[in-house]
Amino acid sequence: MYDVYLIAVENVPGWWLYMDNVVPFVENAMQDLEARHPGLQFRKHWIRELAYGRDMLYRPYVNLARTRPRPSTRSTSIPASSPPAHR
């Protein structure tokens, strides 16, 4: 038995889709996986709403001590243009 936490929050805008359309798709995919693999079981825990906004006295912690981020010790190179596609 695998506990799986699935996030499909209704009142948060998504990209190009509605969560009402995604939930049945995911349910069917998980049922298909269980059918293909005998003994595999998922215990699904759907997260369908946001938790913040319920407690009016809750304020998230914001670190105001640092105004600029520290310079990174790692270097990341992003090319100015993509290389030509291979054919």
N, C-alpha and C positions, 0 to 999 in steps of 0.2 A: 504494500500500500504506500503510495507516494502522496504526500500533501502538496498540492500545487496552489499557489496564490495567484489569481488572475485579476488583472486590473482592467476595468472597463467603466471608467467614470463617466456618467451621463452628462453632467453639467460643465464639462471642460471641453472646449472646442478641439476637435481632432483634425487631421489632415485628410481631406477628401472622402471621409466616411463617417458614418454614424455608428455608435457603439451597439445600437439595436440590431444592426446588420452583422456585426462582428461576433457577438456572443453565440448565436446559433452555429456559425461557421466553426468556431473554436470547439464548441460542444461536440459537433459531428466529427471533427478531426480527432478529438480525444477518444470518442467512442470507437472510431476506426482503429486507432492504435491499440486499444484494449482488445478489440476483436481479433486483430492480427497477431497479438502476443498473449497467448493464454497465461493466466495468472497475474498479468499486469493490471493493477487497479489504481486509479487516480481518485483521491478525495479532493474535490475542487472547492476552493474558497474564493468566491467572487467578491471583489472590492468594487462596489458600485457607486459609492458616494465619497466625497471628500470629508475629512474629519475636522479640518479647521473651520472656524466660523461658528461653531456651536457654543464655545465658551467665550463670552464677551470679554473676560479679563485676561485671556491668553494673548501674549505678545511674543512672537518668535525673537530669539536672541540675534542681534546683529552686532558684529564686531566693528566698532567705529575707530578703534585704536590705530588701524593701519589704513592709510588713504591710497597707497600705491602697492601693488603686488611686488613681492621680491623678484629679482631677476632669476630666471630659471637656470639651473645648472646643466640642463639638457639642451641640446640644440636640435631643432626640427627644421628641415629644409623643405620648403614647398616651392616647386618649380613655377616659374612665371606662366608657362604654358604647358599643356600636356604633350607628350611625345606623339608622333603620328601613329595612327592605328595600324596594326599589322594585318596584312591581307593574305 
